[in-house]
Amino acid sequence: MKKLFVLSFACLSMVSATCQNKALEEVKDPRLTDIKVPAGFTVSIFADNVDNARSMVLGERGTVFVGNRAKDKVHALVDENNDGVADKRYVIASGLNMPNGVAFRQGSLYVAELNKIWRFDNIEVNLAQPPKPVLVSKNFPSDKHHGWKYVGFGPDDKLYVPVGAPCNVCNDNEKDPRYSSITRMNPDGSGFEVYAHGIRNSVGFDWHPQTKEMWFTENGRDQMGDDVPPDELNIAPKKDMNFGFPYCHGNGISDPEFGKGKDCSQYTQPAATLAPHTAALGMKFYTGSMFPDEYKNQVFIAEHGSWNRSTPIGYRVMLVRLDGNKVTSYEEFATGWLKNGKAWGRPVDVLQMPDGSLLVSDDFANVIYRITYNKK
């Protein structure tokens, strides 16, 4: 793969300010010269200085909403002239507790903070003066360990909300089934239930465009060594499946503390085991028309990167190739955020735009990148 010299306007400057430098010539952004993507693809900056950019969702009018984990704000980014660069930005909400998760439905933005879900109605016509939020649910624990949430609406029009384990590894799920699960509810917060069990922490999911089945990433536990256990890509096509945490990990790896007396074959095995400790987060099926046909209905995964591994791994965007529902390969797509053993960026989430380009958020470099393909 060739090193790409990538162009960026990088002219966003302040909240709600219109970019004034469109007449300037494109310049090379030195941060991006390290990023490698396959031939024909190009990486540019969609938005810069987006503090702790995490989960993303697209509004009906093209607004990109961005949550964060370490700060208290939710941002909205608008590309007014469709040139691939956000011209305006707004703060939709502030003073929230880990507002990582964002979802969109029928003109309303849903924001998940630590233990609550809020709804902002008619948000895209009120970006400069956001409406007072409506409380949708407060039916979640307040533990900060794995407390940040990724949320999204499924084909059944229900809001899916993971609840991570409040620990590295523990069996708190036996006392409270909300832990180590993916829950769901109706858009108004009613009908709350646990959908899937035995999931240490998922910070990314999507539905297969053909089968409509739920796929999700899961982060494996720490402190079992550099190479054990793997992160996972899982499929949950129906309610009440159990994926084994905290008793079993990966493809039948028994937990040294909680696995005693448990048969790992009784739990749902992953669709694919991913590299260990890479913190596989946001994932999306690609359904656009910009990329070559070989990428259609394939999975892109943002790997945030390891923190407790002697040799760092991750800090990249991976491609999982499928044949129907069968995983055929797991390969690098965009790399370079890990340089000489040190990370200068950490991919978090991926979002497909209407034109088929792919956005990638980075909560370490505070950037949202745009990946495009140039047909020859």
Order of alpha helices (4+ residues) and beta strands (2+ residues): beta-beta-beta-beta-beta-beta-beta-beta-beta-beta-beta-beta-beta-beta-beta-beta-beta-beta-beta-beta-beta-beta-beta-beta-beta-beta-beta-beta-beta-beta-beta
